[in-house]
Amino acid sequence: MQVLSNARNLARVLGSRTILFNSNQLYLSSLIQSPSSSLQCQLHSDASSGINGSCYYPMPLHSIYPMISRTFFSTEAGTVNSNPTVKELYDDMLQSVNVKRTMPPNASLWSMIGNCKNREDIKLLFNVLQNLRRLRLSNLRIHSNFNCNLCQQVAKTCACVGAIDFGKKALWLHNVYGLTPSVASAHHLLSYAKAHNDAKLMVEVMRLLKRNNLPLQAGTADIVFSICYNTNDWELISKYSKRFMKAGVKLRQTTFGTWMEFAIRRGDTESLENIEKLRSESMKQHSLTTGFACAKGLLLERKPEDAAALIQALNETLSDGRKQSITVEVEKLVNEWPSEVLKHQKEEDKKALAASLKSDIPTMVASLLNIGLARDVKLEDLTKNEILS
């Protein structure tokens, strides 16, 4: 009887060990959490059984991973195919829509968008979108468009492959593709215009936003103002600034910086003053760009000491790591800005302005040196500047 009892105990222990080894859910998480741990099987003994103490069965990870891979990543569960081409996805989806009259998996459409590499791929994509919309209307009685995330990705893909005419189709509120346009979609096209200094495309996109009642955002202004600055189109930035102001868009610090830098590059102190008034209504502190734009404006007004005081105040708002930027900006003011501002002046005004800058900039730098700023700035380039002579 005692032998039989011991045999039963041993069978129970071995049985529990089998359960542990066959239950992936039970041991997988503990192994991942504690890689150095081992599966433990403790054999309880009877005094007369002849089996004493406890026995441990360590299981290293290198012997466990093959078990995991067979269980969770077995090739019997399915193989991973290479990415299908856009044409293959196009054919499969049209087969589903036109023959089976069922909606294809969402993953197929997203995969197609992600794999578009050229204009021909985009053509196939828009054809599929039109067919999907038709099926949603006729068979599924779904009158709403796809969500705006799809439109954003489509517009982004169009911009990436340069199919801008298709991208503009995605901005129409009423379209045959089931797309839901948004200003975020337009930003992809505007970013393309910025990368290519294409003011004409920017104007077309802005016109589409207006015609389709898509609200302007601060990010829109940031891109638009940058394009106007890069293409040196003051009339355009003046036009769109009024539109953004009328729409109640709160401009970013970077947008004000671009706008004010553009004004002072032209020597337009009146516009600079108006822009600074708008900026100060929405934000207290200057950025490096807006602060130096105002300092340059003071120089044009023959107030070099005030310009130095403004730069000193700006320096106090910067962290220690950014204070070196003051010297960099002063060097640009000395070496680059005078030539730039004189280019935009009438011929009869250039000589007087050149003389004032040649006198006032050294005065400003001297004031900065007195308070320990701009020590590395050299004025030799200013005196050698032919345009100031």
Secondary structure, DSSP 4 states (H G I P E B T S, - for coil): -HHHHHHHHHHHHHHHHHHHHH-HHHHHHHHHH-TT---EE-----TTTS--S-EE----HHHHHHHHHHHHS-GGG--PPPPPPHHHHHHHHHIIIIIS-SPPPHHHHHHHHHH--SHHHHHHHHHHHHHHHHHHHHTS---SPPPHHHHHHHHHHHHHHT-HHHHHHTT-SS-TT-----HHHHHHHHHHHHHTT-HHHHHHHHHHHHHTTPPP-HHHHHHHHHHHHHTT-HHHHHHHHHHHHHTT----HHHHHHHHHHHHHTT-HHHHHHHHHHHHHH-SSPPHHHHHHHHHHHHHTT-HHHHHHHHHHHHHHS-GGGTHHHHHHHHHHHHTHHHHHHHTS-HHHHHHHHHHHHHHHHHHHHHHHHTT--TT---HHHHH-GGG-
